[in-house]
Amino acid sequence: MMLGLLLARAGVEVLVLEKHADFLRDFRGDTIHPSTLEILHELGLLEDFLKLPHQEVRELTVQIGDVVVPIADFSHLPTRCKFIAFLPQWDFLNFLVERAARYPSFGLRMRAEVVGLLEEDGRVVGVEVDTPEGRLQVRARLVVAADGRHSVVREKANLPIEELGAPMDVLWFRISRRPEDPATGLGRFQVGRLFVILNRGDYWQCGFIITKGTFDEVRRAGLAAFRDSVAALVPFAADRVTDIRSWDDVKLLTVLVDRLTTWYRTGLLCLGDAAHAMSPVGGVGINLAIQDAVAAANLLAEPLGRGSVTDDELRRVQRRRALTTRVVQRFQVLIQNRVVAPILNSRARTLTVPFALRLFVRFPWLRRIPARIVGIGLRPEHVDAAALSSVAPRR
């Protein structure tokens, strides 16, 4: 959606295909980081964006047993907004759609599921799309796959994948929130249990982290046992765990960490999770995807405008974004292996703060490192005003 907005802004004809009828997905990333807020500022959209209902978090903390550990301090970032904005991703997507729709070359089709590629002489020239009216063919000089960690497009393109592994999955659900509920950090850890809780105004969006592949075991233990586990992690809301009425209210997010070794084929480019599936550690997936989109727009708007994109130009997008992707994934895998897995697998009666996290308590300056990685990344992208010269939007 961001790429579509940027290219339409530069006068390139764009059609975004979305397989669902709306954007309502509870398990989508809902953290808008300082790097993305900076891009919105550069586009002149930040003021309107911040009018949307949201929460602002300037420091990330986790609670391990009874100890609260600060792990990221965004107050030192060299950005206009020194905080993470929490809001449902559907609100963000609707915001981008409304702004993109002001440009005459932007198009969006909902309930349009890409199911295959169109190829001619080894070149991708479009996609096959299932719609309520039947199957269609959509031709394009460039197909961009942004269809997530289970990307149909990258599978059809037979692009090689490097698997990095993840020790956990996440169960997403919600429980109601009351005005008198206490403020809470992002994560709450107990022996064998990890929990993420996000303030959504009138409800808490909750993520129960489990050992990978154990969801069937959790279900066999019964819904009552699951509710008891949730109540133990958020005792202030123990009387509301009955909001989880059935297993239909619990959505499984299968965590993957992988990356394509090559992000493109002639006529095709993968971005975001379709190119590099990210762990939920740090909540950076959506923001890295947007950084990919900005880099792609900066590098490809001119060749798309002239009518063709070469493999060398697609390769430049991957080269620009690959190092940042690798470093962030390495950081995520480190946290998974050194923090998440030991807690999930612990058989101790009490939980102690891992050594790596104790350092953040003792040396506050260390909190700037994850803040930089999570908040900005190693190579933040900026809107290239020359490459993306603005077309006057419709009002």
HELIX and SHEET records of a PDB file:
HELIX    1   1 MET A    2  ARG A    9  1                                   8    
HELIX    2   2 PRO A   34  GLU A   42  1                                   9    
HELIX    3   3 LEU A   46  PHE A   49  1                                   4    
HELIX    4   4 PHE A   74  HIS A   76  5                                   3    
HELIX    5   5 GLN A   89  ALA A  100  1                                  12    
HELIX    6   6 VAL A  152  LYS A  156  1                                   5    
HELIX    7   7 PHE A  215  ALA A  221  1                                   7    
HELIX    8   8 LEU A  223  LEU A  233  1                                  11    
HELIX    9   9 PRO A  235  ASP A  243  5                                   9    
HELIX   10  10 TRP A  247  ASP A  249  5                                   3    
HELIX   11  11 GLY A  272  ALA A  274  5                                   3    
HELIX   12  12 VAL A  281  GLY A  283  5                                   3    
HELIX   13  13 GLY A  285  ARG A  306  1                                  22    
HELIX   14  14 ASP A  311  ILE A  335  1                                  25    
HELIX   15  15 GLN A  336  VAL A  340  3                                   5    
HELIX   16  16 ALA A  341  ASN A  345  1                                   5    
HELIX   17  17 PHE A  355  ARG A  362  1                                   8    
HELIX   18  18 PRO A  364  ARG A  367  5                                   4    
HELIX   19  19 ARG A  368  GLY A  375  1                                   8    
SHEET    1   A 2 VAL A  14  LEU A  17  0                                        
SHEET    2   A 2 PHE A 106  ARG A 109  1                                        
SHEET    1   B 3 THR A  31  ILE A  32  0                                        
SHEET    2   B 3 ILE A  84  PHE A  86 -1                                        
SHEET    3   B 3 GLN A  55  VAL A  57 -1                                        
SHEET    1   C 7 VAL A  67  ASP A  73  0                                        
SHEET    2   C 7 GLU A  59  ILE A  64 -1                                        
SHEET    3   C 7 GLY A 187  GLN A 190  1                                        
SHEET    4   C 7 ARG A 193  ASN A 199 -1                                        
SHEET    5   C 7 TYR A 203  THR A 211 -1                                        
SHEET    6   C 7 MET A 168  SER A 176 -1                                        
SHEET    7   C 7 LYS A 251  LEU A 253 -1                                        
SHEET    1   D 3 GLU A 113  GLU A 120  0                                        
SHEET    2   D 3 ARG A 123  THR A 131 -1                                        
SHEET    3   D 3 GLY A 134  ARG A 139 -1                                        
SHEET    1   E 3 VAL A 143  ALA A 145  0                                        
SHEET    2   E 3 LEU A 268  CYS A 270  1                                        
SHEET    3   E 3 TYR A 264  ARG A 265 -1                                        
SHEET    1   F 2 ILE A 161  GLU A 163  0                                        
SHEET    2   F 2 ASP A 258  LEU A 260 -1                                        
END                                                                             
